[in-house]
Amino acid sequence: MASLRTRGYSHYRWRTGQIAWLLHRLTGLALVLYVSMHIWVVSTLQLGEGTFEATMAVVQAPLFRFLEVGLLFCVIYHALNGLRLIAIDFFGATEKHVPLFWAVIILGGAAWIWGGSTMIGHALHQLEHGQAFFPF
């Protein structure tokens, strides 16, 4: 069996286009997983109010508040990169894809830090008031 070096993978360069592509796919996958979990949580309403309240108590634990910061990153990056792709595909910004990528990173990072710090503040507030980090 040939090694990765003989197949030509050892000299592969990760540039902005590949990084943007990979992040877009990974954040899209994370969003699909989140929507699936969201549908599952809402579907517990069919099992009764007690089951729904118990499920909500689990997903409102500080652990899930911290995971929501990751969800915020996924939403912001996926949305802004989608706008970048629209600009490239429909408005002829192919030559400007690298500066647009860095604009997505800078604007998205600023929005993520601003929103994420608020969300982390809520999680820390829960922890200060004695709520367990792990809901199990």
C-alpha positions in Angstrom: 0.0 0.0 0.0 1.4 3.4 -1.0 2.1 5.9 1.8 0.6 9.4 1.9 3.9 10.9 0.8 4.0 8.8 -2.4 0.4 9.7 -3.2 1.3 13.4 -3.1 -0.5 14.4 0.1 2.5 15.5 2.0 3.0 18.7 0.0 -0.7 19.8 0.0 -1.1 23.4 0.9 -4.1 24.7 2.8 -5.0 28.1 1.4 -7.9 30.4 2.1 -10.1 28.7 -0.5 -9.7 25.3 1.0 -10.1 26.5 4.5 -13.2 28.4 3.6 -14.6 25.4 1.8 -13.9 23.1 4.8 -15.3 25.4 7.4 -18.4 26.0 5.3 -19.0 22.2 5.1 -18.3 21.6 8.8 -20.5 24.5 10.0 -23.2 23.3 7.7 -23.0 19.8 9.2 -23.1 21.2 12.7 -26.2 23.2 11.8 -27.9 20.1 10.5 -27.1 18.3 13.7 -28.4 21.2 15.8 -31.6 21.4 13.8 -32.1 17.6 14.3 -31.6 18.0 18.0 -33.9 21.0 18.1 -36.7 19.0 16.3 -36.1 16.1 18.8 -36.5 18.4 21.8 -39.6 20.0 20.4 -41.1 16.6 19.6 -41.0 15.7 23.3 -44.0 17.9 23.6 -46.0 14.9 22.2 -44.9 12.8 25.2 -46.4 15.2 27.7 -45.6 18.4 29.5 -43.5 16.7 32.2 -41.2 15.0 29.6 -40.8 18.3 27.7 -39.9 20.2 30.9 -37.4 17.5 31.9 -35.8 17.7 28.4 -35.7 21.5 28.6 -34.0 21.3 32.1 -31.3 19.3 30.5 -30.7 21.5 27.5 -30.7 24.7 29.6 -27.7 23.5 31.7 -24.5 25.5 31.5 -22.9 22.8 29.4 -25.4 23.5 26.6 -24.9 27.3 27.1 -21.3 26.8 26.3 -22.1 24.6 23.3 -24.4 27.4 22.1 -21.4 29.6 21.7 -20.1 27.1 19.2 -23.5 27.1 17.5 -23.3 30.9 17.3 -19.9 30.6 15.5 -21.4 28.1 13.1 -24.4 30.4 12.3 -22.3 33.5 11.9 -19.6 31.9 9.7 -22.0 29.9 7.6 -24.1 33.0 6.9 -21.3 35.3 6.1 -19.4 32.8 4.0 -22.6 32.2 2.1 -22.8 35.9 1.3 -19.1 35.7 0.2 -20.0 32.8 -2.1 -22.9 34.8 -3.5 -20.6 37.7 -4.2 -18.1 35.4 -5.9 -20.6 33.5 -8.0 -23.1 36.2 -9.0 -21.2 39.5 -8.8 -17.8 38.6 -10.3 -15.8 38.9 -7.1 -13.6 35.8 -7.9 -10.4 37.8 -7.8 -11.3 39.2 -4.4 -12.1 35.9 -2.7 -9.1 36.1 -0.3 -9.9 39.6 1.0 -13.6 38.6 1.3 -12.6 35.6 3.3 -10.6 37.7 5.7 -13.5 40.1 6.0 -15.7 37.2 6.9 -13.2 36.1 9.5 -12.8 39.6 11.0 -16.5 40.6 11.0 -17.6 37.2 12.0 -15.0 37.0 14.8 -16.1 40.3 16.2 -19.7 39.4 16.1 -18.9 36.0 17.7 -16.9 37.5 20.5 -19.6 40.1 21.2 -22.4 37.6 21.2 -20.4 34.7 22.8 -19.3 36.8 25.7 -22.9 37.5 26.6 -23.8 33.9 26.3 -20.8 32.8 28.4 -21.8 35.4 31.0 -25.2 33.7 31.3 -23.6 30.3 31.7 -21.3 31.6 34.4 -24.2 33.2 36.2 -25.9 29.8 36.2 -22.8 28.2 37.6 -22.5 30.9 40.3 -26.0 30.1 41.5 -25.3 26.4 42.0 -26.5 24.8 38.8 -24.5 21.8 37.8 -22.4 22.1 34.7 -23.3 18.6 33.4 -27.1 18.1 33.3 -26.8 14.3 34.0 
